[in-house]
Amino acid sequence: MKKRALISVSDKSGIVEFSKALKELDYEILSTGGTKKLLQENGVDVIGVEDVTGFPEILEGRVKTLHPSIHGGLLAKRDVESHQQQMQEQGIEGIDLVCVNLYPFQQTIAKPNVTAEDAIENIDIGGPTMLRAAAKNHAYVTVLVDALDYDRVLAELQEQGDVSFETRRKLAAKVFRHTAAYDSFIAGYMTDLAGEDSPERLTVSYELKQALRYGENPHQKASFYRQPLGSDFSIAMARQLHGKELSYNNIQDANAALQIVKEFDEPTAVAVKHMNPCGVGIGETIHQAFQRAYEADSTSIFGGIVALNRLVDEEVAEKLHEIFLEIIIAPAFSDGALEILTAKKNIRLLTIPFENNGVVERKLTTVEGGLLVQDDDAFTLDQADIKVVTDREPTEEEWTALKLGWKVVKHVKSNAIVVSDDKMTLGVGAGQMNRVGAANIALEQAGERAKGAILASDAFFPMDDTVEAAAKAGITAIIQPGGSIRDEDSIKKANEYGIAMVLTGIRHFKH
């Protein structure tokens, strides 16, 4: 008995060749609209769906395949006598292969200034219905939604005369993943359109970017997925020019470095170790900025990740080449810089478009049995209600240093303290159980350099002990959110030592 294939695709890549190969295997081909026209123009004999249904396309093509003659052919069980009898009574023929891909909804909503009307018109109804029907009935029907699977299916048909059940099941699973992702884009778009902030269900979809060798530790399996329509200015959009495959921990650290370097417009270099900054430097040139980031903590940078927000030239590359680094991230590398850096076989070199496409992503964090969702911490000092609460105001140089410290401290694990001057970080205290403990670590690391430097805290001081420690180390200005019931104690202590203190009114916890 001659077999039937139904082909209706939005993405027509490879479809003419695939259809011709099916014809050579003695398949009848049913088709609709633009696909039907393309196949006929290329000499493929096609039966119109309207010839099968006896009903024309109506409502500007919104209704064409939603008909029992199509869905009966997709859903009938071939080895159930009652199904076959009903098919015969209704004059319905079975459909053995379905090749469908959907209206380009994702591509449509990615367009700048897309209208709601245009987006809604690109919500496919008939396509997902056919795909789901065929996938449900994969015991009898082969269903394709991806042009990458055409050759695989043809090979089995040509070699075995049929598609194996194992392949049909894998293709069916792929279809359900595809339609679920498609619906998630629609759900997300409509949720935003309706202005819903916390819908009763959250539907998200990610695409596999790469399978990873392992996770945080070698015994843990891991993969890296990318958010479609996400931020271009992200590790997920990085292009690797050289080096070993990225690991799970590499990606985490690289993301942390990128988030910090995003804070700065001037030439900036950021060194990260275990998702915390160990050195941040700014300068008139990127060479100067990197030198300062290196000098901030020349020990911890060893084996770290460095992100720079300017092109890496030969001069910077020579300095980077002198130390062991896991990853270097930059908007670009000169040819000379690549020649220098690629002399090391394993170092990963990543380029990223250092321009934001305007996408604001929400942060998703898994907990056992659930998911936490929050807005990105994009709050800046320009938005803050800044108050100088001490007798002495910061000098111009101290203001520059305070702003640098504040930009960095929001990216340090809480409790977080950063000591810096107006050019670089000098000490970082991260992830401590009490704030004075974090301050002591940062101040100890800064050492003599703390004299005349500033201290930034991600949250308020519960007691005046942090100010006391800062004063004894030689700190001259402090920036912190304020809001403690004992703020006055810290202000009094700052005045006692002639320290300028700035309250921002905004906390920057990073757990």
C-alpha positions as CSV (number, residue, x, y, z in Angstrom):
1,M,0.0,0.0,0.0
2,K,1.3,3.5,-0.9
3,K,2.3,5.5,2.1
4,R,1.3,9.2,2.7
5,A,3.4,12.1,4.0
6,L,1.9,15.4,5.1
7,I,4.4,18.3,4.6
8,S,3.7,21.9,5.7
9,V,6.7,23.9,6.8
10,S,7.5,27.6,7.6
11,D,11.3,27.0,7.4
12,K,11.7,25.4,4.0
13,S,15.4,24.5,4.3
14,G,16.0,21.2,2.6
15,I,12.3,20.4,2.1
16,V,12.4,20.1,-1.7
17,E,15.2,17.5,-1.5
18,F,13.5,15.7,1.3
19,S,10.2,15.6,-0.6
20,K,11.8,14.3,-3.8
21,A,13.5,11.5,-1.8
22,L,10.1,10.5,-0.3
23,K,8.6,10.4,-3.8
24,E,11.4,8.1,-4.9
25,L,10.3,5.9,-1.9
26,D,6.8,5.8,-3.4
27,Y,5.2,8.2,-0.9
28,E,2.2,10.4,-1.7
29,I,2.7,13.9,-0.5
30,L,-0.1,16.1,1.0
31,S,0.7,19.8,1.4
32,T,-0.7,23.3,1.9
33,G,-0.2,26.9,1.0
34,G,3.4,28.1,0.4
35,T,4.9,24.6,0.9
36,K,2.6,23.1,-1.7
37,K,3.5,25.9,-4.2
38,L,7.2,25.5,-3.7
39,L,7.1,21.7,-4.2
40,Q,5.0,22.0,-7.3
41,E,7.4,24.7,-8.7
42,N,10.2,22.2,-8.2
43,G,8.5,19.3,-10.0
44,V,7.2,17.5,-6.9
45,D,3.7,16.0,-7.4
46,V,1.6,17.2,-4.5
47,I,-2.0,16.5,-3.4
48,G,-3.6,19.6,-1.8
49,V,-5.0,19.2,1.7
50,E,-8.2,20.8,0.4
51,D,-8.5,17.9,-2.1
52,V,-8.4,15.5,0.9
53,T,-10.8,17.4,3.2
54,G,-13.1,18.6,0.5
55,F,-13.0,21.9,2.2
56,P,-11.1,25.0,1.1
57,E,-8.7,27.0,3.2
58,I,-10.7,29.8,5.0
59,L,-10.2,32.8,7.3
60,E,-7.0,33.9,5.6
61,G,-5.5,30.4,6.1
62,R,-6.4,30.2,9.8
63,V,-8.3,27.0,9.0
64,K,-7.0,24.4,6.6
65,T,-5.8,21.2,8.3
66,L,-8.3,21.2,11.3
67,H,-10.4,18.5,9.8
68,P,-11.3,14.8,10.6
69,S,-9.9,13.7,7.2
70,I,-6.5,14.9,8.4
71,H,-6.6,14.1,12.1
72,G,-8.3,10.8,11.6
73,G,-5.4,9.9,9.3
74,L,-2.9,10.9,12.0
75,L,-4.5,9.4,15.1
76,A,-5.9,6.1,13.9
77,K,-4.4,3.0,15.4
78,R,-3.4,0.8,12.5
79,D,-3.8,-2.5,14.3
80,V,-7.2,-1.8,16.0
81,E,-10.0,-3.2,13.8
82,S,-12.7,-0.7,15.0
83,H,-10.4,2.2,14.0
84,Q,-9.7,0.8,10.6
85,Q,-13.4,0.1,10.1
86,Q,-14.4,3.7,11.0
87,M,-11.6,5.0,8.7
88,Q,-13.1,3.0,5.8
89,E,-16.6,4.1,6.5
90,Q,-15.6,7.8,6.5
91,G,-13.2,7.5,3.6
92,I,-10.2,8.5,5.6
93,E,-6.7,7.3,4.6
94,G,-3.8,7.0,7.0
95,I,-1.0,9.5,7.1
96,D,2.4,7.7,7.9
97,L,4.8,10.7,8.0
98,V,4.3,14.3,9.2
99,C,6.9,17.0,8.5
100,V,5.8,20.3,10.0
101,N,7.5,23.3,11.5
102,L,5.6,26.3,12.9
103,Y,4.9,29.9,12.2
104,P,8.0,31.9,13.3
105,F,6.5,33.3,16.5
106,Q,9.9,33.5,18.3
107,Q,11.5,35.4,15.3
108,T,8.5,37.7,15.1
109,I,8.5,38.9,18.7
110,A,12.3,39.4,18.4
111,K,11.7,42.1,15.9
112,P,12.1,45.7,17.2
113,N,8.7,47.4,17.7
114,V,6.7,44.3,16.8
115,T,2.9,44.9,17.1
116,A,0.7,42.7,19.2
117,E,-1.4,42.1,16.1
118,D,1.6,40.8,14.2
119,A,2.7,38.6,17.1
120,I,-0.7,37.1,17.5
121,E,-1.1,36.4,13.8
122,N,2.1,34.3,14.1
123,I,0.6,32.0,16.7
124,D,0.3,28.7,14.9
125,I,-2.8,26.6,15.6
126,G,-3.0,23.8,13.0
127,G,0.8,23.1,13.0
128,P,1.1,22.2,16.7
129,T,-2.2,20.3,16.5
130,M,-0.9,18.1,13.7
131,L,2.5,17.6,15.4
132,R,1.0,16.6,18.7
133,A,-1.4,14.2,17.0
134,A,1.3,12.5,15.1
135,A,3.6,12.4,18.1
136,K,0.9,10.9,20.3
137,N,0.5,8.2,17.6
138,H,4.2,7.7,17.1
139,A,3.7,3.9,17.3
140,Y,2.5,4.2,13.7
141,V,3.5,7.7,12.5
142,T,6.9,9.3,12.0
143,V,6.9,13.0,12.9
144,L,9.6,15.5,12.0
145,V,9.9,19.1,13.3
146,D,13.6,19.7,12.6
147,A,15.4,19.7,9.2
148,L,18.4,18.1,10.9
149,D,16.5,14.9,11.2
150,Y,15.6,14.6,7.5
151,D,18.7,12.6,6.5
152,R,18.4,10.2,9.5
153,V,14.8,9.3,8.6
154,L,15.6,8.9,4.9
155,A,18.5,6.6,5.7
156,E,16.3,4.3,7.7
157,L,13.5,4.3,5.0
158,Q,16.1,3.6,2.3
159,E,17.9,0.9,4.3
160,Q,15.1,-0.8,6.2
161,G,11.9,0.3,4.4
162,D,10.6,1.9,7.6
163,V,11.5,4.1,10.5
164,S,12.4,2.1,13.6
165,F,10.1,2.5,16.7
166,E,13.1,3.8,18.7
167,T,13.6,6.6,16.2
168,R,9.9,7.4,16.0
169,R,9.8,7.7,19.8
170,K,12.8,10.0,19.9
171,L,11.3,12.2,17.2
172,A,8.0,12.3,19.1
173,A,9.7,13.4,22.3
174,K,11.5,16.1,20.3
175,V,8.2,17.3,19.0
176,F,6.7,17.6,22.4
177,R,9.7,19.5,23.6
178,H,9.4,21.7,20.6
179,T,5.7,22.5,21.0
180,A,6.2,23.0,24.7
181,A,8.9,25.6,24.0
182,Y,6.8,27.2,21.3
183,D,3.9,27.5,23.8
184,S,6.2,28.9,26.4
185,F,7.2,31.8,24.1
186,I,3.5,32.5,23.5
187,A,2.7,32.3,27.2
188,G,5.5,34.6,28.1
189,Y,4.6,37.2,25.5
190,M,0.9,37.1,26.4
191,T,1.8,37.3,30.1
192,D,3.9,40.4,29.5
193,L,1.2,41.9,27.2
194,A,-1.4,41.4,30.0
195,G,1.0,43.0,32.5
196,E,1.1,40.0,34.9
197,D,4.1,40.1,37.2
198,S,3.6,36.8,39.1
199,P,1.5,34.5,37.0
200,E,0.1,31.3,38.6
201,R,2.4,29.3,36.4
202,L,5.8,30.2,35.1
203,T,6.7,28.7,31.7
204,V,10.3,29.0,30.5
205,S,12.3,27.4,27.7
206,Y,16.0,27.2,27.2
207,E,18.1,25.8,24.3
208,L,21.1,23.5,24.7
209,K,24.3,25.5,24.1
210,Q,26.7,22.7,25.0
211,A,26.9,19.5,27.1
212,L,29.6,19.9,29.7
213,R,32.1,17.3,30.8
214,Y,30.9,17.6,34.4
215,G,29.4,20.0,36.9
216,E,31.0,21.6,39.9
217,N,32.7,18.3,40.6
218,P,33.6,15.4,38.3
219,H,30.9,13.1,39.7
220,Q,28.1,15.6,38.7
221,K,26.6,15.6,35.2
222,A,25.9,19.1,33.7
223,S,24.8,21.0,30.6
224,F,24.7,24.6,29.6
225,Y,21.5,26.0,28.2
226,R,20.9,29.4,26.6
227,Q,17.8,31.5,26.9
228,P,16.3,32.3,23.4
229,L,15.7,36.0,23.0
230,G,17.9,36.7,26.1
231,S,20.6,39.3,26.5
232,D,23.3,39.5,23.8
233,F,25.7,40.9,26.4
234,S,26.0,37.5,28.2
235,I,28.2,34.5,28.5
236,A,25.6,32.5,26.7
237,M,26.3,34.5,23.6
238,A,30.1,34.2,23.9
239,R,32.2,33.0,21.0
240,Q,35.2,30.9,22.0
241,L,38.3,31.7,19.9
242,H,40.7,29.4,21.5
243,G,41.3,26.9,24.3
244,K,39.8,24.0,26.1
245,E,36.1,23.4,26.4
246,L,34.4,25.6,29.1
247,S,33.6,23.8,32.3
248,Y,30.6,24.4,34.6
249,N,32.8,26.4,37.0
250,N,34.4,28.3,34.1
251,I,31.0,29.5,33.0
252,Q,29.9,30.5,36.5
253,D,33.2,32.5,37.0
254,A,33.1,34.0,33.5
255,N,29.5,35.2,34.1
256,A,30.5,36.8,37.5
257,A,33.4,38.7,35.8
258,L,31.2,39.9,33.0
259,Q,28.5,41.2,35.4
260,I,31.1,43.3,37.2
261,V,32.8,44.7,34.1
262,K,29.4,45.7,32.8
263,E,29.2,48.3,35.6
264,F,32.0,50.4,34.1
265,D,32.2,52.7,31.0
266,E,35.9,53.7,31.4
267,P,38.6,51.2,30.5
268,T,38.3,48.4,33.1
269,A,39.8,45.1,33.9
270,V,38.2,42.6,36.4
271,A,39.8,39.5,37.8
272,V,37.5,36.9,39.4
273,K,38.2,33.8,41.5
274,H,35.4,31.5,42.6
275,M,32.7,33.9,41.5
276,N,34.2,36.8,43.6
277,P,36.3,39.7,42.3
278,C,39.9,39.5,43.5
279,G,40.9,42.6,41.6
280,V,39.2,45.4,39.7
281,G,41.1,48.2,38.1
282,I,40.2,51.3,36.0
283,G,42.5,53.5,33.9
284,E,42.9,55.8,31.0
285,T,43.9,52.7,28.9
286,I,43.0,49.1,29.2
287,H,46.7,48.3,29.8
288,Q,46.7,50.6,32.8
289,A,43.4,49.1,34.0
290,F,44.7,45.5,33.9
291,Q,47.9,46.4,35.6
292,R,45.9,47.8,38.5
293,A,43.6,44.8,38.6
294,Y,46.7,42.6,38.8
295,E,48.3,44.7,41.5
296,A,45.0,44.6,43.5
297,D,45.7,40.9,44.4
298,S,48.6,39.4,42.4
299,T,48.3,36.1,44.3
300,S,44.6,35.4,43.9
301,I,44.5,36.2,40.2
302,F,46.6,33.1,39.5
303,G,44.3,30.6,37.8
304,G,41.5,33.2,37.6
305,I,39.2,34.7,35.0
306,V,39.9,38.2,33.6
307,A,37.3,40.3,31.8
308,L,38.3,43.5,30.0
309,N,35.9,46.0,28.3
310,R,38.3,47.1,25.6
311,L,40.1,45.4,22.7
312,V,43.1,43.4,23.9
313,D,46.2,44.5,22.0
314,E,49.7,43.1,22.0
315,E,50.8,45.2,25.0
316,V,48.0,43.9,27.2
317,A,48.4,40.4,25.8
318,E,52.0,40.3,26.8
319,K,51.0,41.0,30.4
320,L,48.2,38.5,30.4
321,H,50.5,35.9,28.9
322,E,52.9,36.2,31.9
323,I,50.4,34.7,34.4
324,F,48.3,31.5,34.4
325,L,44.7,32.4,33.6
326,E,41.7,30.1,32.9
327,I,39.7,32.5,30.7
328,I,40.1,36.0,29.1
329,I,37.0,37.8,28.1
330,A,37.0,40.9,25.8
331,P,35.0,42.5,23.1
332,A,37.9,41.7,20.6
333,F,41.5,40.6,20.4
334,S,44.0,42.1,17.9
335,D,45.8,39.6,15.6
336,G,49.0,40.2,17.4
337,A,47.3,39.6,20.8
338,L,45.8,36.3,19.5
339,E,49.3,35.2,18.3
340,I,50.7,35.8,21.8
341,L,47.9,34.3,23.8
342,T,47.2,31.2,21.7
343,A,50.8,30.1,22.4
344,K,49.2,28.6,25.5
345,K,47.2,25.6,24.4
346,N,44.5,25.5,27.1
347,I,43.6,29.2,27.9
348,R,40.1,30.0,26.8
349,L,39.7,33.2,24.8
350,L,36.1,34.5,24.6
351,T,34.6,37.4,22.7
352,I,31.2,38.9,23.6
353,P,29.3,41.8,22.0
354,F,29.7,44.5,24.6
355,E,26.4,46.1,23.7
356,N,23.2,45.4,25.4
357,N,20.2,44.6,23.1
358,G,17.9,46.0,25.7
359,V,16.7,42.7,27.1
360,V,16.2,42.7,30.9
361,E,16.3,39.2,32.2
362,R,14.8,38.0,35.5
363,K,17.1,35.9,37.7
364,L,16.0,32.3,38.2
365,T,17.5,30.4,41.1
366,T,16.6,26.8,41.9
367,V,16.0,25.5,45.4
368,E,15.1,21.9,46.1
369,G,11.5,21.5,44.9
370,G,11.2,25.0,43.6
371,L,12.4,28.1,41.8
372,L,13.0,31.6,43.0
373,V,12.4,34.5,40.5
374,Q,13.6,38.1,41.0
375,D,14.4,41.2,39.0
376,D,18.1,41.8,38.2
377,D,19.9,44.1,40.7
378,A,20.3,47.0,38.3
379,F,20.0,49.7,40.9
380,T,22.7,52.4,40.5
381,L,23.9,55.3,42.6
382,D,22.2,57.6,40.2
383,Q,18.9,56.3,41.4
384,A,19.9,56.3,45.1
385,D,18.9,58.9,47.7
386,I,22.5,59.6,48.7
387,K,23.1,61.3,52.1
388,V,26.3,62.4,53.7
389,V,25.6,61.9,57.4
390,T,28.9,62.9,58.9
391,D,30.5,66.2,59.7
392,R,33.0,65.8,56.9
393,E,32.0,65.3,53.3
394,P,34.0,63.1,50.9
395,T,36.7,64.8,48.8
396,E,36.4,64.6,45.0
397,E,39.0,61.8,45.0
398,E,37.1,59.9,47.7
399,W,33.8,60.2,45.8
400,T,35.4,58.5,42.8
401,A,36.7,55.8,45.0
402,L,33.4,55.4,46.8
403,K,31.6,54.9,43.4
404,L,34.1,52.3,42.3
405,G,33.8,50.4,45.6
406,W,30.0,50.5,45.5
407,K,29.9,49.1,41.9
408,V,32.1,46.2,42.9
409,V,30.6,45.4,46.3
410,K,27.2,44.5,44.9
411,H,28.9,41.6,43.0
412,V,30.7,40.2,46.1
413,K,29.1,37.4,48.1
414,S,27.4,38.7,51.3
415,N,28.5,39.7,53.9
416,A,30.6,41.8,51.6
417,I,33.2,44.5,52.2
418,V,35.4,46.2,49.5
419,V,38.3,48.5,50.2
420,S,39.4,50.6,47.3
421,D,41.0,53.8,46.1
422,D,39.9,55.8,43.1
423,K,41.7,53.5,40.7
424,M,41.4,49.9,41.9
425,T,40.2,47.5,44.6
426,L,42.7,47.0,47.4
427,G,40.9,44.3,49.5
428,V,37.8,42.2,49.3
429,G,36.0,40.4,52.1
430,A,33.4,38.0,50.8
431,G,30.8,35.6,52.2
432,Q,31.5,36.0,55.9
433,M,29.0,35.2,58.7
434,N,29.4,38.6,60.3
435,R,30.2,42.0,58.8
436,V,33.2,42.9,60.9
437,G,34.8,39.6,59.9
438,A,34.4,40.5,56.2
439,A,35.9,44.0,56.9
440,N,38.9,42.5,58.7
441,I,39.6,40.2,55.7
442,A,39.4,43.1,53.3
443,L,41.5,45.4,55.5
444,E,44.1,42.8,56.1
445,Q,44.4,42.2,52.4
446,A,44.7,46.0,51.7
447,G,47.4,46.3,54.4
448,E,49.2,49.7,54.3
449,R,47.3,50.6,51.2
450,A,44.1,51.0,53.3
451,K,45.5,54.3,54.6
452,G,43.6,57.0,52.7
453,A,41.3,54.5,51.0
454,I,37.5,54.0,51.2
455,L,35.4,51.1,52.5
456,A,32.2,49.9,50.8
457,S,29.6,47.6,52.5
458,D,26.8,45.8,50.8
459,A,24.5,46.2,53.8
460,F,24.2,48.3,57.0
461,F,26.5,48.1,60.0
462,P,24.6,46.5,62.9
463,M,27.3,47.9,65.3
464,D,30.0,50.5,65.2
465,D,32.8,47.8,65.3
466,T,33.3,47.9,61.5
467,V,33.8,51.7,61.5
468,E,36.3,51.2,64.4
469,A,38.2,48.6,62.4
470,A,38.2,50.8,59.3
471,A,39.4,53.8,61.2
472,K,42.3,51.9,62.8
473,A,43.4,50.7,59.3
474,G,43.4,54.3,58.0
475,I,40.1,54.3,56.0
476,T,39.0,57.9,55.3
477,A,35.5,57.4,53.8
478,I,32.8,54.8,53.9
479,I,29.7,54.0,51.8
480,Q,27.0,51.8,53.1
481,P,23.1,51.5,52.8
482,G,22.3,52.6,56.4
483,G,19.0,51.5,58.0
484,S,20.3,49.9,61.2
485,I,18.6,50.9,64.4
486,R,22.2,51.7,65.5
487,D,23.1,53.9,62.6
488,E,23.8,56.8,65.0
489,D,26.5,54.7,66.7
490,S,28.3,54.2,63.4
491,I,27.9,57.9,62.4
492,K,29.2,59.0,65.8
493,K,32.2,56.7,65.5
494,A,33.0,58.0,62.0
495,N,32.9,61.6,63.2
496,E,35.2,60.7,66.1
497,Y,37.8,59.6,63.5
498,G,37.1,62.2,60.9
499,I,35.7,59.7,58.4
500,A,33.2,60.8,55.8
501,M,30.2,58.5,55.6
502,V,27.7,58.2,52.8
503,L,24.4,56.4,53.1
504,T,22.7,55.1,49.9
505,G,19.4,53.8,51.3
506,I,19.8,50.7,49.0
507,R,21.1,47.2,50.0
508,H,23.1,45.0,47.7
509,F,22.9,41.5,49.2
510,K,24.3,38.7,46.9
511,H,23.7,35.4,48.6
